[in-house]
Amino acid sequence: MCDRSGANRTVVAAVVLVGCLAAAAPGAEDWPQWRGVNRDAVWNETGLVERFADGGLIAKWRTPVRGGFAGPAVAGGRVFVLDYRETPGSRTMDGHERLLALDEETGAVLWTAEWPAAYRNLQYKFATGPRATPLVDGDRVYILGAAGMLSSFDTATGDLVWRVDTADAYDVTVPVFGVSQSPLVEGDHLIVLLGGEPDAKVVAFDKATGAEAWRALESDSEPGYSSPIVITSGGVRQLIVWHASAVTSLDPETGEVYWEQPFAVGGGLSIATPVRSGRYLAVSQFFNGTMMFALNPDRPAARLLWQGRANTEFPDATDTLHSIISTPIVVGDHLYGVGSYGELRGIDATSGERLWQSDRMNAQDRWATAYFVRHGDRHFVVNDSGDLIIARFTPEGYVEIDRTLLLAPTTRTQGGASGRWNDRAVLWSHPAFANRHVVARNDAEVVRLSLAADDYERAR
């Protein structure tokens, strides 16, 4: 289970010192995992731009990378990003995944670690690279590769601390779109939605050693692609997992089931992350629409408030919100999100009634998506055309404040064969918002762009 081979380390002491000092700046906020500090896509920093400069965003650095869908993580003065390179001439889609640690201030490569990865089971048009965002916890960074390789590295040196090949150890069948669920840390556990056979759909590992702590749920369906979350509700911590047959609440310490609501989804396509806001808990799916729960404040339980009735993907026939890749947001008593063909919708969270629809925010294309990050009473939105948008979402409609180019899309999945209608490049990697900057990647580079108001004042 433990393998310390394969880490290529290039550590530059002076660069590390600069990065650590920058990370310690007052009011700074890292982005250490999928969807930020609390895994809720909320960014609390101050001193950010209100609108974008006419000349676009100031780039602090650009560093070349290989292909991948996995967004970057930012913590402790470092940027962690995953990529992949297919072995030249391979007929079985074999190659190597790689983790890079970059200096946050300069983009210099501090170290890299690389390991073999077989993508032969993946839909070949999506065999670009890893999907799951790295997770930084203290002096460890955890990654889950697209072929199921789970690893823990030392953040400073790149030394491999432990590794579990989940496809081998848990008889995990790599799903057609690749293992995509970002792991999470809760206490001493690293929790992963695996789909292991026969009774290891969810597995908790000792985060220090990689030893199994507990396993839960029969693998009677695909695990899906949705990343789990942990919430505090009903007086306890609850691990919420949305897999291809149900939404399930577990005790994150033991794996014991608190409550479960069946929700079978076609093609195993439970993708969006569950969203919790106040008493609301929501999941949304491409064909099946949205399921909205009211959490019980007194005990670990939930009541189904409403569920979409339309079992279709076509916008003219859908009723609530039919997300595919994009995770929706809940603001007050309203749900907002991108539906099956890129349509932006506002939904009454109490009833499921659709209040409005807009086509202004992003491309109207099958599987079109956008990523939402809340900042106070507004949101930063990244659409898959590579635009960064400042917007507000209200019960009356969509209010766009400004937009600019974030990063040019490079991922091409060849139109209808991939499930989309149009053969256009897309940006399907969630950026990190950290320390008054946005860090984004495509299949060619990772960039750090300033959102600090002071940088643009000085540039005038």
CORRA-V624145 format. One record per pair of residues at least 12 apart in sequence whose C-alpha atoms are under 7 Angstrom apart, sorted by the first residue. I is the first residue (numbers start at 1). J is the second residue. D is the distance in Angstrom with one decimal. If there is no record, write none. Layout:
i-><I;I>
j-><J;J>
d-><D;D>
This chain:
i-><1;1;1;2;2;2;3;3;3;4;4;4;5;6;6;6;7;7;7;7;7;7;8;8;8;9;9;9;9;10;10;11;11;12;15;16;19;19;19;19;19;20;20;22;23;23;27;28;28;29;29;29;30;30;30;30;31;31;31;31;31;31;32;32;32;32;32;33;33;33;33;33;34;34;41;41;41;42;42;42;43;43;43;44;45;47;47;48;48;48;48;49;49;49;51;52;52;52;56;56;57;57;58;58;59;59;59;60;60;60;61;61;61;61;62;62;62;62;62;63;63;63;63;64;64;64;65;65;65;65;65;66;66;66;66;66;67;67;67;67;67;67;68;68;68;68;68;68;68;68;69;69;69;69;69;70;70;70;70;70;70;71;71;71;71;71;72;72;72;72;72;72;73;73;73;73;74;74;75;77;77;78;78;78;78;79;79;79;79;80;80;80;80;80;81;81;81;82;82;82;82;83;83;83;83;83;84;84;84;84;84;84;85;92;93;93;93;94;94;94;94;95;95;95;96;96;96;96;97;97;97;97;98;98;98;98;99;99;99;100;100;111;112;113;117;118;119;121;121;122;122;122;122;123;123;125;125;126;126;129;130;130;131;131;131;132;132;132;132;132;133;139;139;140;140;140;140;141;141;141;144;145;146;146;146;147;147;147;148;148;148;148;148;149;149;149;150;150;150;150;151;151;162;162;163;170;170;171;171;172;172;172;172;179;180;181;181;181;181;182;188;188;189;189;189;189;190;190;190;190;191;191;191;192;193;194;195;195;195;196;197;198;198;199;199;199;199;200;200;200;200;200;201;201;201;201;201;202;202;202;203;203;214;214;215;216;221;221;222;222;223;223;224;224;224;224;224;224;225;225;225;226;226;226;226;226;226;227;228;228;228;228;229;233;233;234;234;234;234;234;235;235;236;237;238;238;238;239;239;242;242;243;244;244;244;244;244;245;245;245;245;246;246;246;246;246;247;247;247;247;248;248;258;258;259;265;270;271;271;272;272;272;272;272;273;275;277;279;279;280;280;280;280;281;281;281;284;284;284;285;285;285;286;286;286;286;286;287;287;287;287;288;288;288;288;288;289;289;289;289;289;290;290;290;290;290;291;291;291;292;292;292;292;293;306;306;308;313;314;315;315;320;320;320;320;321;321;321;322;322;323;323;323;324;324;325;326;326;326;326;327;333;333;333;334;334;334;334;334;335;335;335;338;338;340;340;341;341;341;341;341;342;342;342;342;342;342;342;342;343;343;343;343;344;344;344;345;345;346;355;356;362;365;365;365;366;366;367;368;369;369;370;370;370;371;371;378;378;378;379;379;384;384;384;385;385;385;386;386;386;386;386;386;387;387;387;387;388;388;388;388;389;389;389;390;390;409;409;409;409;410;410;410;410;410;411;411;411;411;412;412;412;427;429;429;436;436;436;437;437;437;437;438;438>
j-><162;163;164;161;162;163;160;162;163;159;160;161;160;113;114;115;112;113;114;158;159;160;111;112;113;111;112;157;158;110;111;110;111;110;103;103;77;78;103;104;105;76;77;77;76;77;45;45;435;45;434;435;74;75;434;435;73;74;75;432;433;434;73;74;75;135;136;73;133;134;135;136;133;182;372;373;374;373;374;375;373;374;375;375;436;452;453;436;451;452;453;451;452;453;402;402;403;404;404;405;449;450;449;450;448;449;450;448;449;450;106;107;447;448;107;445;446;447;448;107;445;446;447;444;445;446;83;443;444;445;446;83;84;85;443;444;83;84;128;129;443;444;82;83;84;128;129;130;131;443;129;130;131;428;429;82;130;131;132;133;429;133;429;430;431;441;133;134;431;432;439;440;133;134;135;432;432;434;136;103;104;101;102;103;104;101;102;103;104;99;100;101;102;134;99;100;101;98;99;100;130;97;98;99;129;130;96;97;98;128;129;130;97;120;118;119;120;117;118;119;120;116;117;118;114;115;116;117;114;115;116;117;112;113;114;115;112;113;114;112;113;158;158;158;147;147;147;174;176;175;176;177;178;176;177;413;418;177;413;146;145;146;146;179;180;144;145;180;181;182;182;154;155;152;153;154;155;153;154;155;182;179;178;179;180;174;178;179;165;166;167;174;179;164;165;166;163;164;165;166;163;164;209;210;210;196;197;196;197;194;195;196;197;225;225;193;225;226;227;227;206;207;204;205;206;207;204;205;206;207;203;204;205;204;223;223;219;222;223;219;219;218;219;216;217;218;219;215;216;217;218;219;216;217;218;219;223;215;216;217;215;216;254;255;255;255;244;245;244;268;243;244;243;244;268;269;270;271;269;270;271;242;243;270;271;272;273;273;240;241;242;273;241;297;300;296;297;298;299;300;298;299;300;251;250;251;252;251;252;270;274;270;264;265;268;269;270;262;263;264;265;260;261;262;263;264;260;261;262;263;260;261;300;301;301;288;285;324;325;284;324;325;326;327;327;329;330;294;295;292;293;294;295;293;294;295;321;322;323;322;323;324;313;322;323;324;340;311;312;313;322;308;310;311;312;322;308;310;320;321;322;307;308;320;321;322;306;307;308;304;305;306;307;305;351;352;320;340;340;340;341;347;352;353;354;337;339;345;339;340;338;339;340;340;367;369;338;369;370;371;371;348;349;350;346;347;348;349;395;347;348;349;369;370;366;367;364;365;366;367;368;362;363;364;365;366;367;368;369;357;358;359;364;357;358;359;357;358;395;395;397;383;420;421;422;420;421;420;384;383;384;382;383;384;383;430;390;391;392;391;392;426;427;428;409;426;427;405;406;407;408;409;427;403;404;405;406;403;404;405;406;402;403;404;402;403;425;426;427;442;425;426;427;442;443;425;426;427;443;424;425;426;442;441;442;450;451;452;449;450;451;452;450;451>
d-><6.5;5.6;5.5;6.8;4.3;5.4;6.6;5.9;6.2;6.5;4.7;6.4;6.9;6.1;6.0;6.6;6.3;4.2;6.4;5.9;5.9;6.7;6.2;5.2;5.4;4.3;6.0;6.4;6.2;5.2;4.7;4.8;6.2;6.4;6.8;6.7;4.3;6.9;6.0;5.8;5.7;6.1;4.8;6.6;5.8;4.9;6.6;6.8;4.9;6.5;5.5;5.2;5.6;5.2;4.8;6.2;5.7;4.9;6.3;5.9;6.2;5.4;5.0;5.1;5.2;5.9;5.1;5.5;6.3;6.1;4.5;6.3;5.5;6.6;7.0;4.8;6.3;5.6;4.7;6.2;6.7;6.0;5.2;6.1;6.9;6.0;5.8;6.4;5.5;4.6;5.0;5.7;5.9;4.5;6.0;6.7;7.0;6.8;6.1;6.9;6.0;6.3;5.5;5.5;5.9;4.4;6.5;5.6;5.8;7.0;6.3;5.9;5.8;5.6;6.7;6.4;5.8;4.5;6.8;6.0;5.4;5.4;6.5;5.7;4.2;6.4;6.8;6.6;5.2;4.8;6.5;5.2;5.9;6.5;5.5;5.7;5.2;5.5;5.2;5.3;4.1;6.7;6.6;4.8;6.3;5.3;3.8;5.2;6.6;6.0;6.1;5.8;4.7;6.1;4.9;6.2;5.5;4.1;5.0;4.9;5.8;5.1;5.0;4.9;5.6;6.9;6.1;6.9;6.4;6.0;7.0;6.9;6.6;5.9;6.8;6.2;7.0;6.7;6.7;6.3;5.1;6.2;5.4;4.8;4.7;5.7;4.9;6.3;5.5;6.9;5.7;4.8;6.4;6.7;5.8;5.4;6.9;5.6;4.6;6.4;6.3;5.7;5.3;6.7;5.6;6.1;5.7;4.3;6.0;7.0;4.8;6.8;6.6;5.3;6.2;5.2;5.0;6.1;4.4;5.8;6.7;5.8;5.4;6.2;6.4;5.4;4.3;5.1;5.7;5.6;6.3;6.0;6.8;5.6;4.3;6.6;5.6;5.2;6.5;4.5;6.7;6.1;6.7;6.5;6.2;6.4;6.4;6.5;6.3;6.9;4.7;5.6;5.7;5.3;5.9;5.4;6.6;6.6;6.7;6.9;5.4;4.8;6.1;7.0;4.9;6.2;6.9;4.9;5.7;4.7;5.8;5.9;5.3;6.4;5.6;4.9;5.3;5.3;6.5;5.8;6.9;6.7;4.8;4.5;6.4;6.1;6.3;6.1;6.3;5.4;5.8;6.9;6.0;6.2;4.7;6.0;5.7;5.2;6.2;6.8;4.3;6.4;6.4;6.0;6.9;4.8;6.0;5.6;5.6;6.8;5.9;4.7;6.5;6.9;5.2;6.5;5.4;5.5;4.4;5.3;6.1;5.8;5.8;5.4;5.0;5.2;5.5;5.1;6.3;5.1;5.9;4.3;6.3;6.4;6.7;6.4;5.7;6.4;4.8;6.5;5.9;5.9;5.6;6.1;5.4;4.1;5.6;5.1;5.3;6.0;6.3;6.5;6.2;5.4;6.1;5.2;6.4;5.7;5.2;6.5;4.4;6.4;6.4;6.4;6.4;5.5;6.1;6.3;5.6;5.7;4.9;5.8;5.1;5.2;5.0;5.7;5.0;6.5;6.7;5.7;4.6;6.3;6.9;5.7;4.3;5.5;5.3;5.5;5.7;4.8;7.0;6.8;6.9;6.1;6.5;5.7;4.4;4.5;3.9;4.6;6.4;6.1;6.8;6.8;5.7;5.5;6.3;6.1;5.4;6.7;7.0;6.0;5.7;5.5;4.9;6.7;5.7;5.9;5.2;4.1;6.4;6.7;5.5;4.1;4.3;6.2;5.7;5.3;6.4;6.6;4.3;6.5;6.2;6.8;5.9;6.6;6.3;6.5;5.8;6.7;6.6;5.6;5.8;4.6;5.7;6.8;6.2;5.4;5.1;7.0;5.8;5.0;6.3;5.0;6.4;6.9;6.7;5.9;5.4;5.2;4.9;5.6;5.9;4.6;5.0;4.7;5.7;5.4;4.7;4.8;6.4;6.9;6.6;4.9;6.6;6.8;5.2;6.9;6.3;5.4;4.3;5.8;5.4;6.5;5.7;6.4;6.2;4.5;6.6;6.1;5.5;5.5;6.3;5.1;6.4;6.4;5.7;5.8;7.0;6.7;6.8;6.8;6.1;6.8;5.9;6.9;5.5;6.9;4.6;5.3;5.8;4.6;5.6;6.2;6.3;6.1;6.5;5.2;5.6;6.1;6.9;6.5;5.2;6.6;6.9;5.6;4.8;4.6;7.0;4.9;6.3;5.5;6.3;6.8;6.1;5.9;5.4;4.8;4.3;5.9;5.8;6.4;6.0;4.6;5.7;6.8;6.9;4.7;6.2;6.6;6.0;5.3;6.4;5.6;5.1;6.2;4.5;6.5;6.7;6.9;6.3;5.9;6.7;6.6;6.8;4.7;6.0;5.9;6.8;6.2;5.8;5.5;4.1;5.9;6.4;6.6;6.9;5.8;4.8;5.4;6.1;5.1;4.5;6.0;6.2;5.6;6.2;6.1;5.5;5.1;5.5;5.7;5.7;6.5;5.7;4.5;5.2;5.5;5.4;5.9;5.3;5.8;4.2;6.6;5.3;6.2;5.4;4.8;4.6;6.5;5.3;6.2;6.7;6.1;6.0;5.1;5.3;6.5;6.6;6.3;4.6;6.5;6.5;6.7;7.0;6.5;5.3;5.1;5.5;4.4;4.9;6.7;6.5;6.8>
